[in-house]
Amino acid sequence: MQTTIPGFSRRSFLTGAAAAIAATALRPISARAAAPGAAPSKKLGFAIVGIGTLSKGQILPGIMQAKYCKPVAIVTGHPDQNKALAGQYGIDSKNIYTYDNYDDISKNPDIDVVYIVLPNDMHPEYTIRAAKAGKHVLCEKPMATKVADCEAMIAACKTAGKQLMIAYRQQYEPLTRQCIQVARDQNTMGKLLEITAEAGFAVGARSTPDNYWRLNKKQAGGGSIMDMGIYALQAIRYLSGEEPISVSAVSFTPPNNPQFSQVEQTMNVQLAFASGMLGSILTSYGFGCNRARANGERAVLDLEPLQQYTGNQAYVTQRRQRQQLTYTPVHHFANEMDEFALAITNNKPIMTPGEEGLRDMKILLAALESASSGKTIKLA
């Protein structure tokens, strides 16, 4: 049975939503979708770079559900193995590229967008080369492993006159958007005091830095904080619309465990904000966790699960009454790609440009520095 929350009326919700939208010009993370515009005259062609679990399990199936996008090429280190996969998605065998002939995408007018789905340290090179080839870029998160690389990616796309979007899929799906509106609605939540977010999973027992890039420091840039921790960091930032001013972190790595010889297993990060709000991140490769809670003066917003591909849920509790937020589910990756296609077609700003990935990178690296030094790191 669904209850009605006192203070959580249609009027208060719409008031909060309007306030959040009006504030987007001042806040780095928007609570709204890209401005509507004309649909593309044809579906934009996407080249998927990196044919691993995410591409096979989510991105390629997702693009088949998109309104404004279609797969036209893949880039893979195993072209023979992926020939059947390409055919399954209607991709001509001549559009199967390798990393050796990647730059030939510049000669293919069917490719409008390159979607980078590679280990983190490879994002800069393949983003910059795509921009030089005259293609727009959608890049998986985290954007890179270094601040300088993020800045180089942004500069390359600007020089080429191409859009760069970071694949923060949750900001493009309806439940997250609704949660942003609720969290920023002071009629419902009051002043936000604290947000806690958790994201993690247990890595496989056979995974090592040699066979699993997420455990390899060079490829990943860090452990759980650079992978799952970004979901928690994003939740705190997009729910509040605020930026942290300092970072303090501690990490744990099991002793004498070859899996974690290069990166941390678990990390706890404390964020301080100028408003007085506090943020707390828990992330791990040792156990599963997947939730967030925003505590306001008047209400609590719970998100659990927080970041699954399907089945995420959210609840508002106010005056001991709990109400579930309702929404119509969408395929996260289909929505994400469609919004990018609309932004490109209409030359409109996007919600998650390269600058958004750069902000996260600065905070993530500050967390790693704090955990290593034992010091609180001030953010500019």
N, C-alpha and C positions, 0 to 999 in steps of 0.2 A: 504494500500500500504506500503510495507516494504522499508525503506530507507537504504542507505549505509552511515555509519558514517566515516568521514575522520579520519584516524588514527586507525580505527577499522577494519583493513584488516585481511585477513587470515594469512598473515605473522606475523603481530603484535600479533594476538591472539595466534598462535602457539608458538611464542617466549615467551610470558608471561606464557603460560601453561608449557613450558619446564622449565622455571625458577622456577615456583612454585613447580613442581615435584622435581627438583634438590634440593630445599631447605627443603624438608620434613624431612631430617635427622636432621635438626637443629631446626625445629619447632614442637611444640607439636601436632598440628592439620594438617593432611595431606590433600593435594588437589587432591589426587588420590585414586583409589580403591586399595584394597589389591592386591598384586602381583598375576598374573594369575598362575594357577596350574592345576593339574589333577582333573577331576571331581570325586566325591566319587563313589566307586564301587556300593554303594547302598545309598538310601536316608537316611540321618541321622534322627533318631527318636527324636522328641521333646515332653517333658512333659510341659504343660502349667499350671502354678501355680497361681490360682486366676481367677475365671471365672466371671468377671464383664463386664461392658459395653465395655471396650477396647478389651478384649479377644474375646467377642462374635461378636463385630462389625467390628474389624479390624484384629486381630492376627490370629484367626482361619480361616476366609475367606482368609487371605493373604497367610497362609502356604499352602493352597490348590493350590495356583498359583506358589509356589516355585518349582524350578527345582531339588534341592538337599536336601529337607527337607520334613518331613511328621509328622503329629500329631500321637502320639502313646499312650499318657496318659494325664490325667488332674488331678489336685489336687484341691479339693473344699470342702468347709464346708457344702455343700448341695448335697451329692452324689445322692440322690433319684431324686431331682429336675433336675439334670444335666445328668441323664442317657440317656434321649432321645437326648440331645445335643451331647453327646459322640458318640452315634450311628450314628448321622447325619454325623459325620466326620470320621467314620470308626474306632473308638476307641473301643477296646474290653472292656466290662464291668468290667473285672478283672483288668483293668488298670485305674480304677477310684479310686484315692487315696483321703484320708482325711488328715487333718493336724495332726491327731493323729498317723497315720501309714505312714507318709511322708518318714521316713527313710528307709522304705521297698523298695524304688526306687533303692537302692543299689543292690537288688536281681534281677532287671529287665534289662537284657542285651539289650532289644530293645530301652531303653532310653539312648541316647547319650548326649542330651542337656536338661537342665532345664531352662525354660523361666519364670522369676519371674515377676509377674504382680500383686503386692500387694501394700497396703499403704506403704509409704516411710519408716516408722520405722520398718517394717517387713523385708525389703530387706536384712539386714545383717544376721539375723538368718537363713533365708531360703537359702541364697547364701552359707553360711558357711556349713550348713548341706548338701547341694547338692554337694559341693566340697568333703566333707568327704565321701559321698556316691559314689564318683568316677565319677561325671558327670561334663561336661562343663556347664558354666552358662552364660546366656544372661539375664541382669537385666534392668528393666525399670528405667528411670530417674525421679527425681534425685536419685543418687546412694544410698543415705541414708539421715540421718538428722544430723550426726556428723562426723567430720573428723576422729576420732579414729575408728568409725565403717567402714568407707571406707578403712582405712588402714588394718583393720582386715580381710575384705573381700578379698582384694588383697593378703594378706599373706596366707590366707587359700587356695586360688586357686593355688598359687605358690607351696605351700607345697604338694598339691595333684597332681601337674603336670597337671592342667587343665586350659583351657583358660577362662578368664572372660571378657565379652564384655558388655558395657553399650549401651542401645538401643537408640542411637542418630540417629533415622531413616533418618533424612534429609541428613546426610553426606553420605548416601548410595543411593541417588537418583540423576538422571542426571542434573536437573536444578540447584540444589545446587552446584554440582561439577563444572558446567560451571560458575556459579556466582563466586565461589572461584577463578577460573582461571582468570576471567575478573578483579575482584577486585585487584588481585595481579599483574596484567599486567601493568607495569608503562608506556608502550607505549600507552595504552588506558587511564588509570586512572590518571597517574602521581602519585605523593606522596599522600597517603591517609591522609586526614586531620581530618575527623570526621565520625563516624558511629552512626546513631540513629536507635534503634530497639524497636518495640512495640509489646506486646502480652498480650491479656487479654480477658475475657468474663464476663458477668453478671451472677452471681450464681442465682439459683432459689429462689424464695421468701420463699419457705418452707424449704430451707436447713439450718441446724443448726450444731453446733459442735457435737451434739449427733447423728445425722443421716447422716452426710456427712463428711467423713474423711478429706477432703481437708480443712475444717474449724476447725479441731481439732489440736491444737498445738502439742500434743504428737505424733499423727500419721503422720502429714504432716511436722512438723519441722518449719513451717512458713506459711504465706498466699500465695498471688499471686506470690511473688518473687520465692518461691520454686517450683511452679507448672508452670505457664505460663512464668514467668520471665526467666526461664532457656532457653527457645527458643530464647529470645532476647539476652541473654548473649552469647549463642552459636553462633548466627549470627555474633555478633561483633568479637568474637574470630576466627571463621573459615574464615570469609571474610578477615580479616587483617593478620591472622597468627601470631598475637602478643598477649602478655600476659600483663594485667594491672598491674601497680605498686602501685596504690592506689584506694580506693573506698570511695565515699561520697554519702550518701543516706538520703532521707526524706520519710516518710510514712504518709498515712492518713487512719484513721479508723472512720467511722460514730459514733458519740456519742450515747450512749444508744441504740445501735443496737445489739440485742442478736446474730445475725449471726456472728458478728465480735468481739465477746467478748474475743476471744483467739488469733486471728491472724489479721494482717493488711489487709485492702481491696486493697489499691493502694500504689504503691511505685515508686519513681523516683530515679534512681541510676546514678551517674556520675563516669566514669572510666578514669583514666589518664594512659598514656603509655609512655615508655621511649623514643619512637621516636618523641613524641610531639603530636601524634594523641589523640583525645578525643573520648570517647564512652558515649552514653546516652541510658539508659533503662527506658522504661515506661511499667509498668505491673499493671493489675487491675483485681479484681473480681467484679467491679462495672459497667464496660462498656466493649464493644468489641473493640479490636484494633489488627491489624495483618499486620504489614508492617515493612520494614527496608529500610534505605537509606545510601549508602556509598558516601561521598563527597570527591572527589579527586581534585588535582590541574587542571586536564584536562577534567574530565568527572564526571558524577553522575550515580550511579547504584541504581535503585529502584527495590525493591522486594515487590510486593503486589498482592495477598495475600502472606505472608511469609511462613506460616507453616500449611496450610490445608493438609488434606490427598490427595486431588486432586485439580487441577485447579490453582496451584501456577503460578505466572507470574513474569517476570523480564524484565527490560528495561535499556538500556544504553543511556544517553543523552550526546552528545558531540557537541559543536559548534552549539547549538540550533537544532540539529537533533536528533531524538529519534528512537531507533531501539529495537524491541522486540527480546529477545533471544528465539530461538526455540529449542525444545527438544521432545523426545519421552517419554511420561509418563510411569511410572511403578508403581506397587503396592509397596509402601514404605516398608511395613513389609516383603513382599516376598523377595525383594532385600536384605534387611538387614539380614534376616535369611540365605539366600543363600550365602552371603559373609562370614558369620560366618562359615557355613558348609565348604566352600572352605578353609578358614584359618585353621580350625581344621584338615581337610583332609591332607593338605600340610604342616602343622606345620609352618604356616606363621604368622607374626605379623598382628594384626588387627588395623584399624584406630581409634577405640574408646575403648581402653582397660580400665580397672579399674582406671588406673592413670589419664585418661581423666575425669572421673567422680569425682575423688578426687580434681582435679584442680577447677572444677566448684563449688564443695562443699565449698572450702576455700573462694571463691569469694562471694558466696551466703550468707554464714554466716557472712562475713565481712560487707556485705550490711545491714544485720539485726542488727549487732552491731553498725554500723554507725547511722542507723535510730534511734536506742534506745539511744545512747550516744550523738548524735549531733556532733561527731568528725569524721574527715577523718581517715580512717584506712589504714595503710601502709601494703602492701603485700610483703612477703618474695620472 
